[in-house]
Structures are given as structure tokens and as C-alpha cells.
Amino acid sequence: MPTNLGHEAISALKVGHENVTGGYIGHEQIFPNTTEITSLAYTDLSTVNINGETRVLNVAGQVGSTFDIAGTAGATSYSGQTLTSSPQAFNVAITSNNSSCTVSSRQPTIVVTPTGTTQLASGVNGTLVLNQQGGSGITYRSATASINVTNTNRVVQTAGSNVYWAAGSSWNVSWSVSSAHGTNGYFSGFVFPGTTSGTTSYSQFNQGATNASGSFTFTLTYTYGAYAIPFRMYLTTLITCEEVSGSPFGTYHYP
């Protein structure tokens, strides 16, 4: 409750010739009638890490000043704050901006709004803005692949003027890969039912060049004829925010 003289708030209170800076009943300030926040500042204005950080907000002013902190763009909100000392440190958490490799940078923002009889001192800006990192973007790593296919049993069927692979056709397939970074590799799922044996995929990882090879056999069990058999290898990187250029590799085999 503020201290009034009649309907007007008391603007000054003295003991003898000395000004009284504050009057309380219990913990409640009754003079002066308003409190002020005199400064707001982060202790660290550097760019916030993409994974999020906590930054310290220093608030100075009269003890008992009350305020809310409203955060946007990753900054957390805190309502019902009270100054118990001056200056006083408040931790403001900034959440992660790591939603994708290509996410844009952002500006975590807080707005400090006085509550009750508290006000911002003249010239104090209640809006504080930080910068936070965005994604690193996608790095494309070159890769080469060779696929050698030998038809070991040619079984075909015809329909009009068209020739199709028939059940029983088989192939020997060998492949090799060289890439700038470790990658996963696998052959595309054959669109026709078939049986395979041997190594049809690989997974390797290191920070240098990766070379891998393998072989397998494929025998067609599709009974209605297949116009083309795909032997195509897809490569994917194991490293976040990297992709393999040139993938997929391979071709289709026709009768």
C-alpha cells in the first residue's frame, strides 16, 4: 500500500533534514510509492551456441521491484520475479536451435515488464536481444562406385515383340566404393521378387577416405517376366549434415 497525504502520493519523507529512502511495514514497501528498475544487462552478449545455453541477466534497481520476463525465439519466460538485492543475477535459459542442418539463425528475445508499482527508469530498454547460431548447412562429399554385373543364366519369355527376364535368370554382381567420408551403402530393393546371397550392402565409418567392396548373386523368382532388373547402389553418409553426391550409382539390365 503506498503512502498518501489525502489523495496525493507523498513525494518525499524526511527524518529531520535527511531524506528517507524507503519505508516498510513488515516486508511491504509503503514509501516511496513506486520502485524503479534502473538497469538491465546480460553479462555475455556473444552468439548463443546452436545447442542452447543459459545466460545471466543482471537486474539493478530498488529492492522489492517486481517484474515478469517474457521470452521468445528460444528464450524461456519467467513470471513473478522480485529484486531481493541490487544488482541481482537471473538465469535465462536459451533452448536448442538444432532442429535441422539448414535451420536459420535466430534472435532469442526477452521483454522485462514491470509489475505492480514498479516501473522502468527513464532510458532503460526492457527488450534484450541475443543472436543464436543456425545450422551448419549440408556438406556434399564426393563418391565413386563401380558395379559389375554378369548374367550367369539367361532365361527369357516373350510377349508379342517384347522380351522379358523369366524366373531362373541369375547374375553375379560385384561392386566397389570409394568416398571422401565413411558412408553406408546398399543396393536398391529389387522391384521383382528374387533371392540373393553374399554381401549386398556395407556400413563403414572413418574420418578419412573409405574404400569398400563386396559381391553377391541374384536369382530371379518372379514368374510373370521382368523387363529390366535394377542393380543400383545408394550411398548415404554417417555424418550429420553431410550427404553423398552422385548417388545412386548403377544401371538396369535388359534381356
Secondary structure per residue as TSV (DSSP state, phi and psi in degrees):
chain	resnum	aa	ss	phi	psi
A	1	M	-	360.0	126.7
A	2	P	-	-72.8	161.3
A	3	T	-	-96.4	123.2
A	4	N	E	-120.1	156.9
A	5	L	E	-118.9	103.4
A	6	G	T	69.1	-128.3
A	7	H	T	-93.7	-4.3
A	8	E	E	-102.0	139.8
A	9	A	E	-70.3	138.8
A	10	I	-	-68.5	127.9
A	11	S	-	-92.0	-18.5
A	12	A	-	-153.3	149.3
A	13	L	-	-139.0	130.3
A	14	K	E	-125.1	151.1
A	15	V	E	-117.0	106.0
A	16	G	T	67.2	-124.6
A	17	H	T	-97.6	0.2
A	18	E	E	-98.1	138.3
A	19	N	E	-73.7	140.1
A	20	V	-	-89.7	124.4
A	21	T	-	-83.1	-23.6
A	22	G	-	-165.8	146.0
A	23	G	E	-129.7	139.7
A	24	Y	E	-132.1	149.0
A	25	I	E	-117.2	109.8
A	26	G	T	65.5	-126.7
A	27	H	T	-96.6	-0.6
A	28	E	E	-94.1	125.7
A	29	Q	E	-77.2	127.3
A	30	I	E	-112.9	-9.3
A	31	F	E	-153.3	136.2
A	32	P	S	-70.1	173.4
A	33	N	S	-72.3	-21.6
A	34	T	-	-130.4	155.0
A	35	T	E	-114.9	157.3
A	36	E	E	-124.4	142.4
A	37	I	E	-95.5	120.8
A	38	T	E	-99.7	-17.7
A	39	S	E	-160.8	151.0
A	40	L	E	-138.0	127.5
A	41	A	E	-159.6	138.5
A	42	Y	E	-77.3	146.8
A	43	T	S	-79.4	-16.3
A	44	D	-	-140.9	118.0
A	45	L	-	-104.4	7.9
A	46	S	S	-68.4	163.0
A	47	T	-	-62.8	133.7
A	48	V	B	-74.7	136.6
A	49	N	-	-57.7	146.5
A	50	I	T	-59.3	-29.3
A	51	N	T	-81.5	-2.0
A	52	G	-	96.8	151.0
A	53	E	E	-151.3	169.1
A	54	T	E	-110.0	127.6
A	55	R	E	-112.0	146.9
A	56	V	E	-93.8	125.6
A	57	L	E	-104.3	119.7
A	58	N	E	-92.7	125.6
A	59	V	E	-117.5	125.7
A	60	A	E	-117.3	150.0
A	61	G	E	159.0	-165.0
A	62	Q	-	-78.0	135.7
A	63	V	T	-58.3	137.0
A	64	G	T	98.9	-11.0
A	65	S	-	-61.1	139.8
A	66	T	E	-121.3	148.5
A	67	F	E	-165.2	162.7
A	68	D	E	-113.0	149.3
A	69	I	E	-115.4	114.7
A	70	A	E	-105.6	121.0
A	71	G	E	-108.2	147.0
A	72	T	E	-137.5	168.0
A	73	A	T	53.8	42.8
A	74	G	T	102.3	-17.3
A	75	A	B	-80.8	135.9
A	76	T	-	-82.3	147.5
A	77	S	-	-94.0	147.9
A	78	Y	E	-140.6	114.1
A	79	S	E	-99.6	159.8
A	80	G	E	68.9	41.4
A	81	Q	E	-88.7	146.7
A	82	T	E	-136.4	135.1
A	83	L	-	-77.2	120.5
A	84	T	S	-106.1	-9.7
A	85	S	S	-154.8	170.5
A	86	S	S	-144.5	125.4
A	87	P	S	-75.0	161.2
A	88	Q	E	-128.2	138.9
A	89	A	E	-93.8	134.7
A	90	F	E	-124.6	131.0
A	91	N	E	-83.4	126.7
A	92	V	E	-114.2	114.1
A	93	A	E	-83.9	134.0
A	94	I	E	-109.8	121.9
A	95	T	-	-76.8	170.0
A	96	S	-	-67.8	142.1
A	97	N	-	-109.7	22.7
A	98	N	-	-94.0	54.0
A	99	S	S	-85.0	-23.1
A	100	S	-	-163.9	166.6
A	101	C	T	-67.0	-23.6
A	102	T	T	-110.4	13.8
A	103	V	-	-63.0	141.8
A	104	S	-	-76.1	156.1
A	105	S	-	-65.3	161.7
A	106	R	B	-143.6	173.8
A	107	Q	-	-123.7	90.6
A	108	P	-	-57.8	128.2
A	109	T	E	-128.6	136.9
A	110	I	E	-120.3	146.5
A	111	V	E	-121.3	118.8
A	112	V	E	-92.6	117.9
A	113	T	E	-116.4	118.1
A	114	P	E	-62.5	148.9
A	115	T	-	-124.8	162.8
A	116	G	T	63.1	-130.8
A	117	T	T	-97.4	14.3
A	118	T	E	-85.3	147.4
A	119	Q	E	-140.6	161.3
A	120	L	E	-81.7	134.3
A	121	A	-	-63.3	156.7
A	122	S	T	-56.2	131.0
A	123	G	T	88.8	-5.3
A	124	V	-	-87.3	122.3
A	125	N	-	-90.3	121.0
A	126	G	-	-81.0	-2.4
A	127	T	E	-107.1	123.6
A	128	L	E	-122.9	134.1
A	129	V	E	-124.7	135.6
A	130	L	-	-118.6	164.3
A	131	N	-	-107.0	142.1
A	132	Q	B	-127.6	140.8
A	133	Q	-	-58.8	147.9
A	134	G	-	-100.1	-172.5
A	135	G	-	-67.6	158.5
A	136	S	-	-78.0	-8.9
A	137	G	-	84.0	-179.9
A	138	I	-	-106.3	128.6
A	139	T	E	-98.5	128.0
A	140	Y	E	-98.3	123.4
A	141	R	E	-103.8	131.4
A	142	S	E	-74.8	151.1
A	143	A	E	-149.4	153.1
A	144	T	E	-127.9	149.0
A	145	A	E	-146.1	143.3
A	146	S	E	-124.6	140.2
A	147	I	E	-131.5	120.1
A	148	N	E	-110.5	125.0
A	149	V	E	-123.0	128.1
A	150	T	E	-122.8	122.7
A	151	N	E	-79.4	115.9
A	152	T	E	-96.3	-15.0
A	153	N	E	-152.7	112.0
A	154	R	-	-98.9	110.3
A	155	V	-	-122.5	123.0
A	156	V	E	-129.5	164.4
A	157	Q	E	-140.1	154.5
A	158	T	E	-118.0	150.7
A	159	A	E	-140.4	103.2
A	160	G	T	67.1	-124.3
A	161	S	T	-96.3	4.5
A	162	N	E	-98.8	140.7
A	163	V	E	-111.5	135.4
A	164	Y	E	-127.8	149.2
A	165	W	E	-65.7	143.0
A	166	A	-	-121.1	165.9
A	167	A	T	-54.8	137.4
A	168	G	T	105.5	-18.3
A	169	S	-	-63.9	141.3
A	170	S	E	-141.1	157.2
A	171	W	E	-141.1	147.6
A	172	N	E	-101.5	130.0
A	173	V	E	-125.9	130.8
A	174	S	E	-127.2	150.3
A	175	W	E	-148.0	156.8
A	176	S	E	-146.2	152.3
A	177	V	E	-137.9	140.4
A	178	S	E	-132.5	128.5
A	179	S	E	-139.8	159.2
A	180	A	S	-70.8	-27.5
A	181	H	S	-134.3	164.2
A	182	G	-	-60.0	139.0
A	183	T	E	-139.2	162.8
A	184	N	E	-91.6	145.7
A	185	G	E	-138.3	142.2
A	186	Y	E	-156.5	151.5
A	187	F	E	-81.4	147.6
A	188	S	-	-60.9	146.0
A	189	G	-	-60.8	127.1
A	190	F	-	-66.6	130.2
A	191	V	S	-75.1	-7.1
A	192	F	S	-118.3	139.4
A	193	P	-	-56.0	134.3
A	194	G	E	-160.2	166.5
A	195	T	E	-112.9	142.5
A	196	T	E	-131.4	157.1
A	197	S	E	-145.9	154.9
A	198	G	E	97.1	-170.9
A	199	T	-	-90.0	115.7
A	200	T	-	-110.5	0.2
A	201	S	E	-154.6	168.5
A	202	Y	E	-150.3	161.1
A	203	S	E	-145.1	114.7
A	204	Q	-	-137.0	153.2
A	205	F	-	-145.7	130.0
A	206	N	-	-162.1	171.1
A	207	Q	S	-88.5	-2.9
A	208	G	S	-109.4	-155.7
A	209	A	-	-69.5	144.2
A	210	T	E	-119.3	128.8
A	211	N	E	-124.8	132.6
A	212	A	E	-146.3	155.7
A	213	S	E	-152.7	165.2
A	214	G	E	-171.8	-179.9
A	215	S	E	-154.4	158.7
A	216	F	E	-160.7	168.2
A	217	T	E	-115.1	150.0
A	218	F	E	-134.2	128.0
A	219	T	E	-123.2	126.0
A	220	L	E	-77.4	131.0
A	221	T	-	-115.6	1.2
A	222	Y	-	-67.3	124.7
A	223	T	S	-93.5	-7.2
A	224	Y	S	-103.6	4.6
A	225	G	-	92.9	137.3
A	226	A	B	-126.3	126.5
A	227	Y	S	-72.1	-37.0
A	228	A	-	-146.5	141.6
A	229	I	E	-106.4	123.2
A	230	P	E	-85.6	131.5
A	231	F	E	-123.5	87.2
A	232	R	E	-128.1	131.1
A	233	M	E	-106.6	131.8
A	234	Y	E	-105.1	137.0
A	235	L	E	-116.4	136.2
A	236	T	E	-133.2	143.6
A	237	T	E	-81.6	154.7
A	238	L	S	-94.8	-1.6
A	239	I	S	-103.8	130.5
A	240	T	T	-58.8	139.0
A	241	C	T	68.3	22.4
A	242	E	E	-126.0	145.4
A	243	E	E	-132.9	157.0
A	244	V	E	-96.7	124.6
A	245	S	E	-84.6	151.7
A	246	G	T	92.9	-11.9
A	247	S	-	-83.9	143.5
A	248	P	S	-86.0	163.3
A	249	F	E	-114.3	153.8
A	250	G	E	124.9	-165.8
A	251	T	E	-157.2	-179.9
A	252	Y	E	-110.9	145.0
A	253	H	E	-107.6	125.7
A	254	Y	-	-106.1	156.5
A	255	P	-	-64.4	360.0
